[in-house]
Amino acid sequence: MALQTIELDPGVAPVATVIVLHGLGADGTDFLPMADELRLDALGPVRWVLPRAPERAVTINGGYRMRAWYDILGPDAPRREDEAGLRESFAAVQALVEREIARGVPASRIVLAGFSQGCALTLGGGLRLPHRLAGLAGLSGYLPLPETLAAERHPASSGTPVFLAHGREDGVAPLVRGQAAREALRREGFEVEWHDYPMEHSVCLEELQALQRWLLKVLA
């Protein structure tokens, strides 16, 4: 699955790449303002890659076609997931990372980040990559296919820093799912920086400021 991407290229060889995966029904353009807000000038030139999910029918929305990384089968999502769709998108994420490596950015200088469904791909796909990235950042999401994480996470992922943030009043991806992801990752030995905020399924300024500090640290 080849993905369309929107890119903010610094015009010179980048010292790092940040790949940001959007949420259900959104688009890569949704995170253009975030890329502007997260000023990483202290690191040097950074390339931002904002891929667009393909359009597909989403069961929970009556089969309406929209941009989605995988299908949402129903409100009981933690127990019934679109495994085929998830794995297809995991492979697409790996292709994005491999392309950055081929363009001269080492895996250790690549951060994978995402919101909601994009967070699920960041965690599920990022931990299965045969590379240790600079970090994984998940906003308002969860860990997909948690029962297979221990068996399927790649040994190369060991030690990858993880940033997780969530809204306490999130009615779309409840806080408990973010907390469950945090605990599952910590059980696997990952260092997780956790933040929660008095917000719904959204992004707030304080969250972006914390993410900026974390990015500057893991890419220093």
Phi, psi and chi 1 to 4 in degrees:
 res  aa     phi    psi   chi1   chi2   chi3   chi4
   1 MET       -  101.9 -178.6  173.5   62.5      -
   2 ALA   -78.8  132.7      -      -      -      -
   3 LEU  -102.6  141.0  -62.4  173.9      -      -
   4 GLN   -71.7  144.1  -63.8  176.7  -22.1      -
   5 THR  -134.3  148.0   59.2      -      -      -
   6 ILE  -106.4  130.8  -61.3  159.5      -      -
   7 GLU  -126.7  139.9  -63.7 -170.3   10.9      -
   8 LEU  -108.0  100.8  -62.1  177.7      -      -
   9 ASP  -100.9  133.5 -164.4  -80.0      -      -
  10 PRO   -72.4   -9.6   28.1  -35.5      -      -
  11 GLY    89.2  -11.2      -      -      -      -
  12 VAL  -132.5  171.9  -64.7      -      -      -
  13 ALA   -58.4  120.4      -      -      -      -
  14 PRO   -74.8  150.6   27.8  -33.9      -      -
  15 VAL   -89.7  -12.4  -61.3      -      -      -
  16 ALA  -162.3  160.8      -      -      -      -
  17 THR  -129.3  136.7  -65.8      -      -      -
  18 VAL  -116.0  119.9 -178.3      -      -      -
  19 ILE  -102.3  124.0  -58.5  171.1      -      -
  20 VAL  -118.7  124.1 -174.7      -      -      -
  21 LEU  -104.1  124.5  -54.1  169.1      -      -
  22 HIS   -78.8  175.8   63.8   74.6      -      -
  23 GLY   -95.8 -178.1      -      -      -      -
  24 LEU   -58.5  129.2  176.1   66.1      -      -
  25 GLY    75.5    1.4      -      -      -      -
  26 ALA   -95.6 -155.9      -      -      -      -
  27 ASP  -160.0  158.7 -174.0  -85.3      -      -
  28 GLY   -56.7  -29.6      -      -      -      -
  29 THR   -65.7  -21.0   57.8      -      -      -
  30 ASP   -59.3  -27.0  -71.2   45.8      -      -
  31 PHE  -105.2   11.2  -76.0   98.2      -      -
  32 LEU   -60.5  -44.8  -74.5  170.9      -      -
  33 PRO   -61.3  -35.5  -23.0   34.7      -      -
  34 MET   -66.2  -39.7 -173.2  179.0   87.9      -
  35 ALA   -61.8  -36.3      -      -      -      -
  36 ASP   -69.9  -37.7  -71.4  -25.1      -      -
  37 GLU   -70.7  -36.9 -175.7   70.2   32.1      -
  38 LEU   -83.9   76.0  -66.0  172.8      -      -
  39 ARG   -71.6  119.1  -60.0 -164.6   63.1   82.8
  40 LEU  -117.1   27.7  -55.9  178.3      -      -
  41 ASP   -55.9  -30.6  -58.9   -3.9      -      -
  42 ALA   -63.4  -20.8      -      -      -      -
  43 LEU   -83.3  -25.0  -61.8  171.4      -      -
  44 GLY   111.1 -166.8      -      -      -      -
  45 PRO   -68.0  129.8   22.2  -31.4      -      -
  46 VAL  -123.3  135.0  174.1      -      -      -
  47 ARG   -95.6  131.7  177.6 -173.2  -69.0  134.0
  48 TRP  -104.7  130.0  -67.6   81.8      -      -
  49 VAL  -119.1  119.5  177.3      -      -      -
  50 LEU  -119.6   90.6  -48.6  172.9      -      -
  51 PRO   -74.8  157.4   25.7  -31.8      -      -
  52 ARG  -111.0  126.7  -52.4  172.7   79.1 -164.9
  53 ALA   -66.9  152.6      -      -      -      -
  54 PRO   -70.5  163.0   26.9  -34.8      -      -
  55 GLU   -83.5  137.7  -69.0 -173.0   -7.7      -
  56 ARG  -152.6  159.5   67.5  178.5   77.0 -143.4
  57 ALA   -70.9  133.6      -      -      -      -
  58 VAL  -112.8  114.1  177.0      -      -      -
  59 THR   -56.9  -46.3  -58.4      -      -      -
  60 ILE   -65.0  -20.1 -162.1  170.8      -      -
  61 ASN  -102.5   32.0  -71.1  -19.5      -      -
  62 GLY    71.3   21.7      -      -      -      -
  63 GLY    81.5    5.9      -      -      -      -
  64 TYR   -62.7  137.3 -175.7   78.7      -      -
  65 ARG   -84.1  132.4  -67.1 -174.2   65.3   81.7
  66 MET  -156.0  170.9   62.2 -178.9   64.5      -
  67 ARG   -70.7  123.0  -67.3 -161.6  179.3  -82.8
  68 ALA  -153.5  140.2      -      -      -      -
  69 TRP   -77.2  -24.9  -64.6  109.2      -      -
  70 TYR  -164.3  166.6   50.3   90.1      -      -
  71 ASP   -77.2  146.8 -166.8    9.3      -      -
  72 ILE  -106.0  111.7  -58.3  -67.2      -      -
  73 LEU   -80.0  -25.3  -58.6  174.3      -      -
  74 GLY   174.2  179.7      -      -      -      -
  75 PRO   -66.8  -15.3   23.0  -32.6      -      -
  76 ASP   -91.8   37.0   57.2  -16.8      -      -
  77 ALA   -52.1  -38.2      -      -      -      -
  78 PRO   -59.9  -26.1  -23.6   34.5      -      -
  79 ARG  -100.6  -14.9  -65.3 -176.4  -64.5  -82.6
  80 ARG  -140.2  101.5 -165.3  161.7   59.1  101.5
  81 GLU  -116.3  154.6  -64.5 -172.3  -80.3      -
  82 ASP   -81.5   81.3  173.6   20.8      -      -
  83 GLU   -62.8  -40.9 -176.9  171.5  -11.2      -
  84 ALA   -62.7  -43.3      -      -      -      -
  85 GLY   -65.5  -40.6      -      -      -      -
  86 LEU   -61.3  -46.9  -81.2  161.0      -      -
  87 ARG   -68.4  -33.7  -67.0 -169.2 -176.8  -81.2
  88 GLU   -61.7  -42.9  179.3 -175.6   41.9      -
  89 SER   -74.0  -32.4  -71.2      -      -      -
  90 PHE   -56.0  -44.1  -70.6  168.5      -      -
  91 ALA   -65.5  -37.3      -      -      -      -
  92 ALA   -65.8  -38.4      -      -      -      -
  93 VAL   -65.1  -42.1  168.1      -      -      -
  94 GLN   -60.9  -38.9  178.8  169.3  -13.9      -
  95 ALA   -62.5  -37.6      -      -      -      -
  96 LEU   -63.0  -43.8  -74.2  174.4      -      -
  97 VAL   -64.7  -44.6  170.8      -      -      -
  98 GLU   -62.5  -35.4  -61.6  -68.9   -3.9      -
  99 ARG   -65.3  -40.4 -173.6 -178.1   70.2  160.7
 100 GLU   -64.3  -40.7  -73.4  -53.3  -61.8      -
 101 ILE   -61.9  -43.0  -66.1  171.3      -      -
 102 ALA   -64.1  -26.7      -      -      -      -
 103 ARG   -86.1    4.6  -67.9 -157.0  -76.5 -178.4
 104 GLY   104.2    3.5      -      -      -      -
 105 VAL   -99.8  114.4 -178.5      -      -      -
 106 PRO   -65.8  154.4   21.7  -30.8      -      -
 107 ALA   -55.0  -34.7      -      -      -      -
 108 SER   -69.3   -4.4   61.3      -      -      -
 109 ARG  -117.6   18.8  -54.9  -65.1  -63.8  163.3
 110 ILE  -116.2  129.6  -61.8  171.8      -      -
 111 VAL  -110.9  133.6  168.4      -      -      -
 112 LEU  -106.7  127.1 -174.3   60.1      -      -
 113 ALA  -135.8  158.6      -      -      -      -
 114 GLY  -167.9  158.2      -      -      -      -
 115 PHE  -116.3  131.7  174.2   81.3      -      -
 116 SER    59.8 -115.4 -165.4      -      -      -
 117 GLN   -56.6  -36.2  -89.3 -158.6  -15.7      -
 118 GLY   -64.0  -33.1      -      -      -      -
 119 CYS   -65.3  -43.1  170.0      -      -      -
 120 ALA   -59.1  -42.9      -      -      -      -
 121 LEU   -67.4  -39.1  -80.5 -159.3      -      -
 122 THR   -58.1  -47.1  -67.5      -      -      -
 123 LEU   -75.4  -51.0  -60.1  179.7      -      -
 124 GLY   -66.3  -43.8      -      -      -      -
 125 GLY   -78.4  -41.5      -      -      -      -
 126 GLY   -62.3  -37.1      -      -      -      -
 127 LEU   -78.5  -12.3  -63.7  174.2      -      -
 128 ARG   -98.5   -0.9  -71.6  168.8  171.0   81.1
 129 LEU   -70.7  145.9  -71.7  173.0      -      -
 130 PRO   -83.2   34.2   31.5  -35.6      -      -
 131 HIS  -142.4  151.6  -55.2  -72.2      -      -
 132 ARG   -96.7  111.3 -175.6 -171.2 -174.3  -78.8
 133 LEU   -80.3  169.4  -59.1 -175.9      -      -
 134 ALA   -65.6  -31.2      -      -      -      -
 135 GLY   176.9  163.8      -      -      -      -
 136 LEU  -124.3  129.1  -56.3  172.6      -      -
 137 ALA  -123.7  120.2      -      -      -      -
 138 GLY  -119.4  126.5      -      -      -      -
 139 LEU  -114.8  126.9  -48.8  179.3      -      -
 140 SER    51.7   47.9  -59.8      -      -      -
 141 GLY  -138.2 -149.3      -      -      -      -
 142 TYR  -161.4  173.8   52.5   90.0      -      -
 143 LEU   -97.2  115.5  176.7   67.8      -      -
 144 PRO   -82.0  156.8   32.5  -35.2      -      -
 145 LEU    46.5   50.0  -52.2  178.9      -      -
 146 PRO   -62.6  -27.6   24.5  -34.7      -      -
 147 GLU   -69.3  -17.4   67.3  -76.2   -8.6      -
 148 THR  -104.3    0.0   67.0      -      -      -
 149 LEU   -59.0  -49.3  174.8   63.2      -      -
 150 ALA   -59.9  -39.1      -      -      -      -
 151 ALA   -79.7  -31.1      -      -      -      -
 152 GLU  -103.9  -16.9  -65.4 -176.4   -2.3      -
 153 ARG   -64.8  139.4   77.0  172.2 -177.7   87.0
 154 HIS   -77.4  140.2 -160.5  -77.2      -      -
 155 PRO   -55.7  -28.0  -25.5   33.8      -      -
 156 ALA   -63.9  -22.4      -      -      -      -
 157 SER   -75.1  -12.8   69.9      -      -      -
 158 SER   -55.3  131.2  -65.0      -      -      -
 159 GLY    86.2   -0.9      -      -      -      -
 160 THR   -66.1  125.4  -56.1      -      -      -
 161 PRO   -66.9  143.4  -17.3   30.5      -      -
 162 VAL  -127.8  134.7  179.3      -      -      -
 163 PHE  -115.0  125.9  175.9   97.6      -      -
 164 LEU  -128.2  135.2  -66.9  179.4      -      -
 165 ALA  -139.1  149.0      -      -      -      -
 166 HIS  -154.6  153.3 -141.6  102.9      -      -
 167 GLY   -89.0  136.0      -      -      -      -
 168 ARG   -70.4  -23.9  -64.3  179.8 -152.1  129.3
 169 GLU  -105.5   25.0  -76.7   82.0   50.9      -
 170 ASP   -69.2  116.4 -166.0  -31.9      -      -
 171 GLY   -96.2   -5.1      -      -      -      -
 172 VAL   -95.8  -53.0  175.8      -      -      -
 173 ALA  -119.8   89.4      -      -      -      -
 174 PRO   -52.7  148.5  -25.6   35.0      -      -
 175 LEU   -50.8  -37.1  177.4   64.0      -      -
 176 VAL   -60.7  -29.5   65.8      -      -      -
 177 ARG   -73.7  -37.0  -62.7 -164.9   70.6 -171.4
 178 GLY   -65.4  -41.4      -      -      -      -
 179 GLN   -64.6  -37.3  -66.9  169.8  -33.5      -
 180 ALA   -64.3  -38.8      -      -      -      -
 181 ALA   -62.8  -45.2      -      -      -      -
 182 ARG   -56.4  -47.8  176.7 -168.6   66.0 -164.7
 183 GLU   -68.8  -37.9  -63.9  -48.5  -50.5      -
 184 ALA   -63.3  -41.1      -      -      -      -
 185 LEU   -68.8  -40.3  -66.3  175.9      -      -
 186 ARG   -64.4  -36.2  -75.0  178.3  174.6  169.2
 187 ARG   -62.8  -30.1  -76.3 -165.1  -62.7  -87.7
 188 GLU   -84.9    3.6  -70.5  -63.2  -45.8      -
 189 GLY    93.6    9.9      -      -      -      -
 190 PHE   -84.9  145.0  -69.7   94.2      -      -
 191 GLU   -84.7  114.4  177.6 -175.1  -21.6      -
 192 VAL  -113.4  122.6 -179.3      -      -      -
 193 GLU   -91.9  118.9 -179.8  174.0  -37.5      -
 194 TRP  -113.1  138.3  169.8  -93.9      -      -
 195 HIS  -139.1  141.2  -61.1  -93.1      -      -
 196 ASP  -133.8  152.6   53.5   69.8      -      -
 197 TYR  -137.2  154.5  -58.6   94.3      -      -
 198 PRO   -76.8   72.0   29.9  -35.6      -      -
 199 MET  -146.0  170.4   63.7  178.9 -176.5      -
 200 GLU   -92.8 -144.4  -62.3 -178.1   -3.8      -
 201 HIS   -84.1   78.8 -164.1   61.2      -      -
 202 SER  -157.0 -170.4   58.8      -      -      -
 203 VAL  -125.3  139.7  176.4      -      -      -
 204 CYS  -121.1  164.7   67.1      -      -      -
 205 LEU   -61.5  -43.3  178.8   59.4      -      -
 206 GLU   -61.1  -36.8  -67.1   81.8    2.2      -
 207 GLU   -64.0  -44.7  179.1 -179.0   27.1      -
 208 LEU   -64.3  -36.8  -67.7 -178.8      -      -
 209 GLN   -65.3  -40.4  -69.3  169.7  -21.2      -
 210 ALA   -66.7  -39.8      -      -      -      -
 211 LEU   -64.7  -40.9  177.6   57.9      -      -
 212 GLN   -59.5  -45.6 -179.9 -170.6   40.2      -
 213 ARG   -60.1  -42.7  -69.5 -168.9  -64.0  -90.0
 214 TRP   -65.3  -42.8  179.4   83.7      -      -
 215 LEU   -61.4  -43.7  -73.6  168.6      -      -
 216 LEU   -62.7  -32.5  -70.2  171.3      -      -
 217 LYS   -74.4  -48.7  178.9  174.7   66.1  174.8
 218 VAL   -75.6  -20.1  -60.0      -      -      -
 219 LEU  -102.7    4.7  -71.0  170.9      -      -
 220 ALA   -62.4      -      -      -      -      -
